[in-house]
């Protein structure tokens, strides 16, 4: 694929990914190229390329002779993914604490303030976006490229559960102090504190996922 084609395809990838994350396309729903082409104003070739990319991310699965469909990720699998994330993101947090510079410290502190403001304003969607931005910047600052690549793939597979979790009433008020503790550890150049804060946060995510599954079963 040429660079020009990649630029054309990317908006389609983002549009379909966002629709899956928001629940507009539900697990196991067929993704018909002609329908997606009409919905997003893209060529069939661009839609096909987008579905291949999303399959690589784990959001879509391609079934032989039956096209593509939204991949169903169970809560149990989302918990397993979060357990792997906990180990890798804790490593990244520790490494970020060792490597962070003054400009990056200011950036993370500002992210923390923006998260406070979003929670205070009840802006759950905005807070969810800042959450993702923080985790991404920690990975980037860490310089752990191998871990970052694995984490990006895992994030794609569990992103719908993460979005639903972020939408739960009261959840941002729980996770915000956890995120601020991560920022504090990294900005203090304290690898041990940063690693512990990241582990505590993702342990909380795992517990919340299990609680959501229990609530669904009881409901």
N, C-alpha and C positions, 0 to 999 in steps of 0.2 A: 504494500500500500504506500502511495506517495504521501508526502507531507501535506499536500493540498487536499487529498482525499481524507486524511485523518482529521483535518480541520472541519471538513464538511460533516463527517460522521459524528464528531464529538457531541454536538448539541442533541443529536438523536439518542446517543448513549445516555446522556444526562437526563433527558426527558423521560425515557423509559425507566431508567433506574429510579428517578424520583416518584414515578407513578407506582412502582412496585413498593417502594419504601412507605409511601402514604397509604397503601392498601387499595388503590384504584384498580390494580390488577392483583387478584388474590392467588394464594398458593394453588398450584396445579392448573391454573387457568391457561388455556391455549393462547399463544401469541401469534396471530395470523399476520404474515408480512403485509398482505394487501390492506388489511384494516389499519395496521400501524402506520403504513405509508400515507394513508388518507388522513389519519388522526393528527400526525405530526408534520405533514407536508414535506415528506422526504421520499427519495427514490427507494424502490425495492432493494437496490444494491446497498444503499446506505443502511437501511433497516436490517438487512441480512448481516452486514458487517457489525452493526451494533449488537445484535443478538449473540453473535459469536463472542464479542468482547465481554458481554454480560454473562455468558456461559463460563468464560474463563474466570470471572470474578465469583462464580458460584451462585449468582442470583437467578439464572435461567438454566434450564436443562434442555438439551436437544434430543428428541426421541426419534429413533430411526423410522423413516417413512411416515412420521406423524408431526413433524415440525418441532416447534419450540413451545415450552410452557414455563410458567413461573415455578421455580424449584421450592418445594415445601421443606422448610427447616423447622424441625420440632423444637420445643423448649429444651428437651434433653440435649439435643445437639448444640443448641445455643449456649447451654451451660458448659458443655465440653469445650466449645470454642472460647468462651470467656475464661476458662481455666488455663488454656494455652496462652491466651492474651495476657493473663495475669503474670505469667513467668516472663514473657518477652517484654511487656511494657514496663515491668519493674526494672529489668535490665536497662531499658532505654532511659528510664527516669534517673537511675543511678549515673549512667554515662552522661546524660544531659547536665547533671549537677557538676560533673567534673569539667565539662567543656564550655558551659554557657558564658557568654561575654556580657558586657554592660548593656549593649543595645538590646540583646535578647532578653535580659532581665527586665528591662523597661517594657518590652513587648508582652512578656508573660504577666507582669503586674497589671498592665492595661487590660489584658484579657480577663484577669480576675475581677477587675472593677466592672467591666462590661457584663460579666456573668452576674455579679451582685445586682446591677441595674436591671438586667433582664428578669431576674427572679422577683425583684421588688415590684416591677411593672406587670408581672404575670405573663410575660412574653415567653411562653413555653417553647414555641417554635424557634424563636431567636436564641434562647438558651441552649436548645439542642444543637443548633449550628455552631455556637461558641464552644460547646462541649467537644464536638468533633474537631474543631479548629485547634483546641488546646492539645488534644491527644496527637494530632498530626504534627504540631510544632515540637512537641516533646520528642517524637520520633526523629524529626529532621535535625534538631539540635544535638541529639545523641550521637549522630554520625554512624549509627548501626544500620547500614544499608540492607544487610541480609535480613535482620529482624524486621525492618520496616517493610520490606517486600512481602514477607510472610504475613505480617499484621494487616497490611492493606487487603490481601486476599481474604483473610479471615473476617475482616470488617465487612466486606461485601456480602459474605454469607449470612451474617447475623444482624445486618443493619436494620432490617424490618423489626426485629424484636427490640433492638435498642431504641428505635424511634417510638414504638408503642410504649416501652418502659418510660421514656422521657415524657410521654403524654399523660402518664398516670398522675392523678391529683396528689400533690405533696411531694412527689419524687424529686423535683429540682431543689427543694429546700433541704432534702437529705444529702443529695450528691454535691451541692455547691460547696459546703465546708470541706468535703473530701477533696474536691478539685483545688480549693485554696490551699489545703495542706500540701498537696503535690507541688504547687507553685512555690510555696514557702521553702520546701526542702531543696528544690532545684536552685532557686535564686540565692539560697544561703550557701551554695556550693557544698551541700551536705548529702553525699550519695546514699548513706544509710537511711537518713530521714526521708529522702525522696523515694527510695525503693519501698520502704515500709508504708508510706502514704499511698503509693500506687497500688500496692497489694491490698491495703485496707479498702480502697475504693472499689477495686474489681471484686473483692470478696463480697462487698455490699451489692454490687450488680448481680452476682451469682445468686445471692440470697433473695433478691427482689424477683429474679426470673423464676426461681423455685416457688416463691409465694404466688406469683401470677398463675403458674401452672396449677397449683393447689386450688386457687380461687376459681379457675375455669372448670376444674373437675367437680368442685362442690356446687358450682352454678348449674 
